[in-house]
Amino acid sequence: MSRTAKIQAAIEHLRAADPVMNGIIDDVGAFAMRLEKDRYTMLVRSIISQQISTGAARSIRMRLVELAGPDGITPTNLSRLSVDDLRTAGISMQKARYLLDLTGKVMAEELQLKSIGRYSDAEVIERLTIVKGIGKWTAQMFLIFSLGRLDVYPHDDLGVRTAIQRRYALETLPAPKTGHEIAALWRPYASVASWYCWQSLEHDKRAAANGKR
């Protein structure tokens, strides 16, 4: 089955299984998530983006691209840079060390990104988290946005939890048990549902700006 057909099956399942998600899909519209095919770049972006705004992360990435040279962000290019070099792009010392640890493990083939897609979700997480600065959440983002896995529920993600709180009319952010109970309705397409949760926040923000919510 093609990815397009799988996404269509996912949306049909989510609409039938979960009335709240059905409403979110109506609000957000067509599924438009793009995969990041460059797996190394995806991990670099994820490390840079940790605990900073989207705008700040974008600015740092642009400076890093310039620093890396004409071939862009590659393990070879970043391996030539020091922590101090990376700091000039606005990357914190800690994240610079994380990036160099990632780069070193990729260069030494301790982390084999070309073949990582053959493993299960749990095995991918296990392999990625040998890198300093890559925890379960970052590994889950890699599964969703790089490998295109369809049934990942990132229960620690603040955006997903915020969307669940708002759309499922909870008084507080959902505890893990509550989140997993809701996500059980989404299986085996929790990644698609999570994407719709993220997009629902953007939809609600636009609606509020237009005075519709």
C-alpha positions in Angstrom: 0.0 0.0 0.0 1.3 3.4 -0.9 1.9 6.1 1.8 -1.0 8.1 0.3 -3.3 5.2 0.7 -2.1 4.5 4.2 -2.8 8.2 5.2 -6.2 7.9 3.7 -6.9 4.8 5.7 -5.6 6.5 8.8 -7.9 9.5 8.4 -10.9 7.2 7.8 -10.0 5.2 11.0 -9.5 8.3 13.1 -12.8 9.8 12.0 -14.7 6.6 12.7 -13.0 5.8 16.0 -12.9 9.2 17.7 -15.6 11.9 17.3 -13.3 14.6 18.8 -10.5 13.8 16.4 -13.1 13.8 13.6 -13.8 17.5 14.5 -10.1 18.3 14.6 -9.7 16.9 11.1 -12.6 19.0 9.9 -11.0 22.1 11.3 -7.4 21.4 10.1 -8.1 19.9 6.7 -5.9 17.7 4.6 -2.9 15.9 6.1 0.1 17.8 4.8 3.1 16.6 6.8 6.3 16.4 4.9 9.0 13.9 5.7 12.6 15.0 6.3 14.6 12.5 4.2 18.0 13.6 5.4 18.1 11.7 8.7 21.3 13.4 10.0 19.9 16.8 9.3 16.7 15.8 11.1 18.6 15.0 14.2 20.7 18.1 14.0 17.5 20.2 13.7 15.9 18.4 16.6 18.9 19.0 18.9 19.0 22.7 18.0 15.2 23.1 18.5 15.2 21.7 22.1 13.7 24.2 24.6 13.8 27.3 22.3 11.2 29.0 20.1 10.6 27.9 16.5 11.9 31.3 15.3 15.1 31.1 17.3 15.7 27.6 16.1 15.2 28.6 12.4 17.7 31.5 12.8 20.3 29.2 14.3 19.9 26.6 11.6 20.4 29.2 8.9 23.6 30.4 10.6 24.8 26.8 10.9 24.2 26.2 7.2 26.4 29.1 6.4 29.0 27.9 8.9 29.0 24.4 7.5 29.9 25.5 4.0 28.5 25.0 0.4 27.7 21.3 1.0 25.5 22.2 3.9 24.9 20.3 7.1 26.7 17.0 6.8 28.7 14.8 9.2 31.9 15.6 7.4 31.3 19.3 7.5 30.3 19.5 11.1 33.2 17.2 12.1 35.6 20.0 11.1 34.0 22.4 13.6 34.8 22.9 17.2 32.4 23.8 20.1 33.6 27.4 19.8 32.9 27.4 16.1 29.4 26.1 16.7 28.9 28.7 19.4 29.3 31.5 16.8 26.1 30.2 15.1 24.2 30.8 18.4 24.3 27.2 19.6 24.7 26.8 23.3 27.8 25.0 24.6 25.8 22.0 25.7 24.0 21.6 22.4 27.3 22.1 20.5 28.7 19.2 22.5 25.6 17.1 21.6 26.0 17.9 17.9 29.6 16.9 18.0 28.7 13.7 19.8 26.1 12.9 17.2 28.5 13.7 14.4 31.3 11.6 15.9 29.0 8.5 16.4 27.7 8.8 12.8 31.3 9.2 11.4 32.4 6.2 13.4 29.3 4.2 12.3 28.3 3.6 15.9 25.0 5.1 14.8 24.1 3.9 11.3 21.4 6.1 10.0 21.2 4.6 6.5 20.0 1.3 7.9 18.2 2.4 11.0 14.8 2.3 9.3 14.8 -1.5 9.2 14.3 -1.6 13.0 11.2 -1.5 15.2 10.2 1.8 16.8 11.6 0.6 20.2 14.9 -0.5 18.6 15.2 2.9 16.8 14.7 4.7 20.0 17.3 2.5 21.7 19.9 3.2 19.0 19.3 6.9 18.8 19.5 7.5 22.6 23.1 6.5 22.7 23.8 10.0 21.5 24.1 12.7 24.2 21.2 15.1 24.0 18.9 12.6 22.2 16.1 11.3 24.5 12.9 9.5 23.9 11.0 12.6 22.7 13.7 13.5 20.0 13.7 9.8 18.9 10.0 9.8 18.6 10.1 13.0 16.4 12.6 11.2 14.2 10.3 8.2 13.9 7.4 10.5 12.9 9.1 13.1 10.7 12.0 11.2 9.2 11.0 7.5 9.1 7.3 8.2 8.6 6.2 5.7 11.2 2.4 6.0 11.6 1.8 4.8 15.1 3.9 6.9 17.4 2.3 8.7 20.4 4.7 11.2 21.9 3.0 11.4 25.3 5.5 13.8 26.8 5.0 16.4 24.0 3.6 19.6 25.4 1.8 20.5 22.1 0.0 17.2 21.9 -0.9 17.3 25.6 -2.2 20.9 25.2 -4.3 20.0 22.2 -5.8 17.0 24.1 -6.6 19.2 27.1 -8.4 21.8 24.9 -10.2 19.5 22.5 -11.2 16.8 25.0 -12.3 19.5 27.6 -9.9 18.5 30.3 -9.3 20.7 33.3 -5.6 20.1 33.2 -3.0 18.7 30.9 -3.6 15.0 30.6 -1.6 12.6 32.8 0.1 9.8 31.0 -2.7 7.3 31.8 -5.4 9.7 30.4 -3.3 10.5 27.3 -2.7 6.8 26.5 -6.4 6.0 27.0 -7.3 8.7 24.4 -4.5 7.6 22.1 -5.7 4.0 22.2 -8.6 5.2 20.0 -6.1 6.4 17.4 -4.1 3.2 17.1 -2.6 2.2 14.8 -2.3 5.8 13.5 -1.2 7.7 16.5 1.4 9.7 14.5 -1.3 11.0 12.2 -3.5 12.0 15.1 -0.6 13.7 16.9 0.1 15.7 13.8 -3.5 16.8 13.8 -3.2 17.8 17.4 -0.2 20.0 16.7 -2.1 21.6 13.7 -5.2 22.2 15.8 -3.2 24.5 18.0 -2.3 26.6 14.9 -5.9 26.5 13.7 -7.1 27.7 17.1 -4.5 30.5 17.2 -5.7 31.7 13.8 -9.3 31.4 14.7 -8.7 33.4 17.9 -6.9 36.1 15.9 -9.9 36.3 13.6 -12.3 36.5 16.5 -13.9 33.1 15.7 -13.1 31.3 18.9 
